[in-house]
C-alpha cells in the first residue's frame, strides 16, 4: 500500500500515522451484529456438551458466576443479565446468586467499576465481590498431576453451580483466554497461580496452542477438580461487539469458541517484516503494560530477527504490577532477566521475562505517556518521534502495522 494514513488504537482514542509504504493487517471484517443479545440467547438454548442451564439448577441451588475483570473487553453488562434471567426463571433466588470477578492477581475494582462492568441493577440486586488471591478465604482441593495446589475461593467452592463468563482472545502461554482460565488463575490463590504460570517456561506453552500446552492442560485439570460445570464465552469484533457466543462444557464449548475466533482473527501474514507497529487494540487491552505486552507476542511472530517492534499502548495505569515494575527497572538487561527469572520465578517477574525473551531478538520501542524507559525497551511519548528513531535504525525497512495485534492470530507464522 502506498501513501496511507493508518489509525492506531491508543486508549479510548486513535493515533494517526502517515506511512509511504506499509502493509496493514486487520481482522477479517465482520458485519455489525444485528442482535448481540440474540447471539447469547441462542448459545444458552444450544449448549455444547452440557444440558441447558434450566436443567442444571433447582430453586435451592447457590450459583456463582465467575466473571472477567476490567482488564478484559468482555461486555459483562450484556452477558450476565441474560444468564441471571435464565437462573431466576428456573426458580433460583436472587440471594443465592453471587458474582465474583475473577481477578487472578490483578487489582480489585471500585464500586463504580462494578457498575460500569455489570450495570447498576445487577450490582444493586445481587452479591458482587472481587476475588482476592492473597486472602485466606480459599479452600484446598488437592493437587493437579503436575503438582499445582488447587486453592480456590471459598464462595466458589461452596456453590452448587459455577459458571465461567469470559471472552476468547489469544494468550501468549495458555494458548487462548476463556474456558478454565475463569478458575485458574481467575479465582485461585496466589500459590496456585504461581505454580501454574511457572509452566510458561516449558515447551508447548505458546500462543494459540491448546493441545500439548502444559499451562492450559494444568488449568483444565484444576477446573475439573473444582467442578466448573458451565461456561458462557463470547467472541468480540474489533468494535468490542459480540459476534459469537458459546455455552456449555468448559472444554468442549471453549474449543468451539476458539474455532469461531480463529475464523475471524486468523490471518495470513505471508512473511516477516523489518518493522512491526502493533497496538493491543486500545482500552482495556492497553490499560497497563502488564496487559499491553500481549500485542508484543503477536508482533514478535511477524518481525525479522534484529528488526524493530513498536508497541503503541497508552498504559493509563502504568506498568500495572509492582513485581513487574520492580524487575523492569532493576537495571538488568534482557539476557540477565531471562537467567534471573529461570532461577527466581515469581508472578510479575514472568511478564518481564516474556518481554525480555522478545527483546533479545528484536529491538522493542514503546509509545506511551505513562511508561518509563528501561534496559529492555526504549520509550517515546510521540509516535512520530518513535518512527524517526526507527527509520534511523532500520533504513528502508519494510513495515507491517497491526492495529489489533492482541486479537489476531498470524496462523502462517506460528
Beta strands, then each sheet from edge to edge (+ up, - down):
strand 1: 2-10
strand 2: 13-21
strand 3: 23-24
strand 4: 63-67
strand 5: 97-101
strand 6: 127-130
strand 7: 138-143
strand 8: 149-153
strand 9: 161-167
strand 10: 170-171
strand 11: 175-176
strand 12: 230-236
strand 13: 242-248
strand 14: 266-267
strand 15: 273-279
strand 16: 303-312
strand 17: 363-367
strand 18: 378-380
strand 19: 399-402
strand 20: 409-410
sheet 1: 1+ 2-
sheet 2: 3+ 19+ 15+ 16+ 17+ 18+
sheet 3: 6+ 5+ 4+ 9+ 12+ 13-
sheet 4: 7+ 8-
sheet 5: 10+ 11-
sheet 6: 14+ 20+
end
